[in-house]
Each structure stands twice: as C-alpha cells, then as structure tokens.
Amino acid sequence: MNTSTGKFLLDLLAFTVAAALAYLLRLADPLGDLPPATLTGSVVVYTLVGLPLKYLALRHFRVSRHIWRYVTFEDLNQLIRTAGVVAAAMLLLTPLLRLWIFVPWSIPLIEGVLALGLLSGTRLLVRWRLDQRRQSFHAQSGQIPDRVLIAGAGNAGRMVAADLLRSPEKGMQPVAFIDDSVQKRDMVLIGLPVLGPLSNLQEVAKNTRANLLIIAMPSAGGQVIRQYVDAARQAGLQARTVPGLYELAGGQVTTEQLRSVSVEDLLRRDPVEIDQGNISEYLKGQTVLVTGAGGSIGSELVRQLARFGPARLILVGRGENSIFAIEQEMRREWPDVQIAALIADVRQAPRLEFIFETYRPGVVFHAAAHKHVPLMETAPSEAVHNNILGTRNVAELCLKYGVTRLVNISTDKAVNPTSVMGASKRVAEMVIADAASRAAPGQAFVSVRFGNVLGSRGSVVPTFLQQIRLGGPLTITHPDMTRYFMTIPEASRLVLQAGGLADNGNVYLLDMGEPVKIADLARDVIRLSGAQDIEIVYSGMRPGEKLYEELLTSGEDVIPTHHSEIFSAQLQQIQAAELALLLADLTAAAGREDGISIRTLLHAAIHESQLLKA
C-alpha cells in the first residue's frame, strides 16, 4: 500500500468515526426510552449510507494527496469544503432516512464539525511530531546545520521553509526571509522574520550568521536571479534556487527540487502566460504521436502533452535507449496516460505507415531531425534523408490518415541558411507548407521556428561544463558570436501553444528574447561552476556557422498572433511541381553521396541561401 492510499484510508476512517461520535454527543441530551438495538441499528445504517458519499468527496477534493508535513491554510480550506459537502448531502438525505431510522436533524451538522476536527487534527499531529523529531535530531546528532536565508516570502518561499523546518536530516535550518516587498517587511511568516530587501543582504547575513541563500522565486526572470546570485557572492553566501515556473510539474515546491544556480537560471525569461484552454481544446482525448520522442525537445513535449489529457501518447524514435528512458519516466509519472513506445525511423516510410495505420493519431509533433551543423556539413546526404525526406514521409502520412494537426519543429538556422543543416530544415518547412496546400478542411499543418535550446544534447552549456570538468580551456569560435536561447520546457510549451493557433500552412516564430553573446555565457558558466583559472580560447568559425542567427528572411513578412510570444511568418513557397523535382534530385544526389550536388540544389532552391558563399 503506498503513502497516498494509506492517507486516503485514514481520512475515510476519520470520517466514519465522526458519524458515530456525532450520535454519542447527541445522546448527551435525554432521548426518552429509545431501545439500544434501535439506536445501534440507526448508527450503523447512517454510517453505511454516508460511506459512499465520503469516499466520493475525498476522491473529488483529493485532500489525501496533500503533503502532510507542510499542510497549509489552502489545504485546510479544502478540508472544510470536503466536510461541508458531505454534511450538506447527509442533511438532504435526512428526511428520507428518518422514515426508517432514528436520525436527529443535528447529526449531519455535528458530524461535519467532528470530521473537520479529525481530518485537520491528524495533519496537525503529523506536523507536531515532525517538529519534535527535528528538535531531537539536532540535539542528538550534534550536526551543525547550514543557516539559511530564503529570498522570496511568497508561496514558494513558504513551502521551502516549511519543508526545511520539518526535514532536519537535510541539514538546513531556515533563519529568516528577505523580500523586496515593503508590505512584507518586519512581518513573520511561519515563525520566521522577513528582514528587508536584497540591498540589506550583507547586513542580514552577518546578523543571522547565515551561510546559504535559497532563491525561492520560480517566476523571477534571469536578471533578477543574477542580482541575487551576485549579492550572495558579495555577502559570502552559497546560493541555491528552486526551478523556474516552466520546470515545475505543479504548484508544489519542495526542497527535493533545490539545486545550484545554473546558467539557465541566469537566462530565464519572465514567465509567459499560456492559454491552457486553447491547448487543451486540440489535445484532450486525442491520440498524439511525437517523432524524435527520445530527444531533448521531443521528450519534453511528451512530458508537457501529458498534462492536457490526451487519450494516448505514441512515442516514436530510433534510439532505443532514449525511447526506453522516456517511456519508463512517463509510466512512472503519468500512470493514467496510455503510452506506446515504438522504435522507428522517419526515413523508413513502410514502418511509419504501419504505425499510422495501427494507431491513427489525430495530432502529430514532428521533432525528429539531425541538428548538429558541423556534422551535417560532412554528411549532407544524412540531412537530406532525415530532415527533408523524413519530413515528407510524416507529412504525406498525415494527409493520408486525416491527422487534424501537424506541428513541425524547425530552427532559426533555416533563415538565410549558411549550412546544410539549416538549408535542409528550410526545405522541410517548404514540404510542410506544400502538404498544407493539399490538406482537407479541418486539417492544419504548421512549422514552428525557434533558436537554441539550453541544456539540449550537444548544446553549448553541457559542452562548456564538460570542458570545465577536464580543466579547460573553454573553446568559442568567435568573440562576437551571439545566439538566441530558450529553456527546453519554455520552448516546448510555446510549441504546444503554436499548435493551438494552427492557421494552416503558417510558419510560427517564437519570441526568443534578446540574443546572448556566447563569450558572456562562457564566463557565466565558469563563475557558477566555481572553477578557477579556466581559460577561454577562440578557435575560429566552423564550416556552415553564422556569427548571428536570424528568425526571418528578408522576403518574409511577420504578423502578430493573439499570443504575445508567437508570431506568424509568410514563407516564400516554391511551386508544387518545382518542389517535387527538387526532392527527386535531392534523393538521387543523397543516394550517390554527392555532397556537392546536394549543396548546389539546396542553394538554388532557397533564394536567400548563403550555402555556396562559404
């Protein structure tokens, strides 16, 4: 029996005991010569009649899923609602019950009050017992815990403080909050004082003898996180943080999520409002297929999709280890979602058609692609087979099997491409647009274009960290090189949102914010890693690389959508016959490993291509 089931049964028992206690209290008043057998029978029948109602109420309000070690007023409010609903239901049933058994009108009301007392009492007892354990743990172990300042006296800060207070084994003792809010200054939150704004951090750290700062502000942007990290360093404090809003699975923040501040946190953007209803409208109850489901973007898309109630998720990829990993994670974290994990290569049309025919997806996210610029420069035939012809296979099957929504993941490297990878993704956008022109009413095929994703496989930050582990140096191709960056969860959620816009044939651009200098990023990584004397060297630009990335070509018009972070570009499209000839020629050139012909064909097909200028 797991913890949640045990708590549910304990709550159900408390509710059941409340019914018997209600009769016991009511019997304190004279009741005449009521036979004991009649009274006992009445209590039993009343209790049994109420049991299904209590079961349903506990399941509906999910109060047993609360983490009792830091039960909050919001949790108690849910308990009040649960007890109130049951009391009201039993009161409505009382006239009917009084025809057969003895039920005073006051019994449901007394029962509701008692149930609330028992339900909340068990939780407060758990809290008290954990407080006692914390005190005895420090007394017996002799361990000197870290003295913790918590930045942010909001919900996240309160949750972190409450968890630390009840988890002495973690060796962290919260001593105070700091918060820039004037209204919260000098207030007390769960027994801890709020000792002023960030500007007072050095003085507060000295007065409280703190040695650790926990930044508990999941909605804060990167600039704010940077200010707190710099202030912590000046005050001689270590800094840790909770995940950003995009990374939290729900509203709950716990100390299990605490981590060292990463470069992703420093580049974190202000949270973007997502239209949950719009996303849910096209995903709920659907069979959703994701190609490249084991990759960085594909696997995060799968995690985000599960939140919107799909009937089934089809995870397609050719890397068995990565597909196995995301399948196991999903079965563990989302046991109620049907999962089918399938090994397949988008280049193999027969295998792909078997999957479409068997599972009949209604929505498809196409994330399978080769993305490494230098590798595709030396293997252009692979870029053609995977990025272009694989995309054609997916698009044609979506047409054939009536897929209502196809979302193709593209890249900013498709704009004014200087690389085979970028050019192949631009042609893939053309393939999607061509399929969109042949789509039936109710079908919408779109591409979503965005820049670099922090933390994805082979991206710059993991590469820098590996170089630091090896003692350096950090290699950068050019001191002025800049890139757009976005976190994996943020990019994935905006991709889902773009899928909800679904104006057939469009290319959507995600607002990537301001470009970041790679050299500045490298210095941030070195500073956050705590490494000393790590050198930065400039190796020169590699074939196919750009100094700056762009999201629009010179010939594309950008149109705002109703979502502030997503724009629509009108893609320059070649004629269907011309595209068919191009694909035939690329297939032939790739088949004979003719890299020169592939580059020439791609350059000729893309008006603004810079492929042959290198």
C-alpha positions, 0 to 999 in steps of 0.5 A: 500500500503506498503513502497516498492510499494509506492517507486516503484510508485514514481520512475515510476512517476519520470520517466514519468515526465522526458519524458515530461520535456525532450520535454519542454527543447527541445522546448527551441530551435525554432521548426518552426510552429509545431501545439500544438495538434501535439506536445501534441499528440507526448508527450503523445504517447512517454510517453505511449510507454516508460511506459512499458519499465520503469516499466520493468527496475525498476522491473529488477534493483529493485532500489525501494527496496533500503533503502532510508535513507542510499542510497549509491554510489552502489545504485546510480550506479544502478540508472544510469544503470536503466536510461541508459537502458531505454534511450538506448531502447527509442533511438532504438525505435526512428526511428520507432516512428518518422514515426508517431510522432514528436520525436527529436533524443535528447529526449531519451538522455535528458530524461535519464539525467532528470530521473537520476536527479529525481530518485537520487534527491528524495533519496537525499531529503529523506536523507536531511530531515532525517538529519534535523529531527535528528538535531531537535530531539536532540535539542528538546528532550534534550536526551543525546545520547550514543557516539559511536565508530564503529570498522570496516570502511568497508561496514558494518561499513558504513551502521551502521553509516549511519543508526545511523546518520539518526535514532536519536530516537535510541539514538546513535550518531556515533563519529568516526571509528577505523580500523586496516587498515593503508590505512584507517587511518586519512581518513573520511568516511561519515563525520566521522574520522577513528582514528587508530587501536584497540591498540589506543582504550583507547586513542580514547575513552577518546578523543571522550568521547565515551561510546559504541563500535559497532563491525561492522565486520560480517566476523571477526572470534571469536578471533578477536571479543574477542580482541575487546570485551576485549579492550572495557572492558579495555577502559570502553566501552559497546560493541555491534556487528552486526551478523556474515556473516552466520546470515545475510539474505543479504548484508544489515546491519542495526542497527535493527540487533545490539545486545550484544556480545554473546558467539557465537560471541566469537566462530565464525569461519572465514567465509567459502566460499560456492559454491552457484552454486553447491547448487543451481544446486540440489535445484532450482525448486525442491520440498524439504521436511525437517523432524524435520522442527520445530527444531533448525537445521531443521528450519534453513535449511528451512530458508537457502533452501529458498534462492536457489529457490526451487519450494516448501518447505514441512515442516514436524514435530510433534510439532505443535507449532514449525511447526506453528512458522516456517511456519508463519516466512517463509510466512512472509519472503519468500512470493514467496516460496510455503510452506506446513506445515504438522504435522507428525511423522517419526515413523508413516510410513502410514502418511509419505507415504501419504505425499510422495505420495501427494507431491513427493519431489525430495530432502529430509533433514532428521533432525528429531531425539531425541538428548538429551543423558541423556534422551535417556539413560532412554528411549532407546526404544524412540531412537530406534523408532525415530532415527533408525526406523524413519530413515528407514521409510524416507529412504525406502520412498525415494527409493520408490518415486525416491527422487534424494537426501537424506541428513541425519543429524547425530552427532559426538556422533555416533563415538565410541558411549558411549550412546544410543543416539549416538549408535542409530544415528550410526545405522541410518547412517548404514540404510542410507548407506544400502538404498544407496546400493539399490538406482537407478542411479541418486539417492544419499543418504548421512549422514552428521556428525557434533558436537554441535550446539550453541544456539540449544534447550537444548544446553549448552549456553541457559542452562548456561544463564538460570542458570545465570538468577536464580543466579547460580551456573553454573553446568559442569560435568567435568573440562576437558570436551571439545566439538566441536561447530558450529553456527546453520546457519554455520552448516546448510549451510555446510549441504546444501553444503554436499548435493551438493557433494552427492557421494552416500552412503558417510558419510560427516564430517564437519570441526568443528574447534578446540574443546572448553573446556566447563569450558572456555565457562562457564566463557565466558558466565558469563563475557558477561552476566555481572553477578557477583559472579556466581559460577561454580560447577562440578557435575560429568559425566552423564550416556552415556557422553564422556569427548571428542567427536570424528568425526571418528572411528578408522576403518574409513578412511577420504578423502578430498572433493573439499570443504575445510570444508567437508570431506568424511568418509568410514563407516564400513557397516554391511551386508544387511541381518545382518542389517535387523535382527538387526532392527527386534530385535531392534523393538521387544526389543523397543516394550517390553521396554527392555532397556537392550536388546536394549543396548546389540544389539546396542553394538554388532552391532557397533564394536567400541561401548563403550555402555556396558563399562559404 
